[in-house]
Amino acid sequence: MNTEKAQDKVIKFSDIKEEITKVLNSRSKKMGIKESVTLFDGFVRQPFNPELSSTYVIGGPTVPMIMLVGNETGQVYFFALKAVLDNITL
């Protein structure tokens, strides 16, 4: 039973890619993006550490994100997935 509940929470990138693209296109000027961009086909996890130290931590907390790549400059833009999903009905 627990595996069924866990599977219900799985979000597949291919299922929401079109909606993510619509949200990003509607917000691109507000986000300061001045070039055409390509949406990276998948989710990115950005690790973070709750403290600053000289140790390197493998694993730990992450922020799920989406990534855009500028078609002209190659600049990479990251956006928190939650901020995008707030505007998408799953």
Secondary structure in CASP SS format (residue, H / E / C, confidence):
PFRMAT SS
TARGET T0000
AUTHOR 0000-0000-0000
METHOD secondary structure of the structure
MODEL  1
M C 1.00
N H 1.00
T H 1.00
E H 1.00
K H 1.00
A H 1.00
Q H 1.00
D H 1.00
K C 1.00
V C 1.00
I C 1.00
K C 1.00
F H 1.00
S H 1.00
D H 1.00
I H 1.00
K H 1.00
E H 1.00
E H 1.00
I H 1.00
T H 1.00
K H 1.00
V H 1.00
L H 1.00
N H 1.00
S H 1.00
R H 1.00
S C 1.00
K C 1.00
K C 1.00
M C 1.00
G C 1.00
I C 1.00
K C 1.00
E C 1.00
S C 1.00
V E 1.00
T E 1.00
L E 1.00
F C 1.00
D C 1.00
G C 1.00
F C 1.00
V E 1.00
R E 1.00
Q E 1.00
P E 1.00
F C 1.00
N C 1.00
P C 1.00
E C 1.00
L C 1.00
S C 1.00
S C 1.00
T C 1.00
Y C 1.00
V C 1.00
I C 1.00
G C 1.00
G C 1.00
P C 1.00
T E 1.00
V E 1.00
P E 1.00
M E 1.00
I E 1.00
M E 1.00
L E 1.00
V E 1.00
G E 1.00
N C 1.00
E C 1.00
T C 1.00
G C 1.00
Q C 1.00
V E 1.00
Y E 1.00
F E 1.00
F E 1.00
A E 1.00
L H 1.00
K H 1.00
A H 1.00
V H 1.00
L H 1.00
D C 1.00
N C 1.00
I C 1.00
T C 1.00
L C 1.00
END
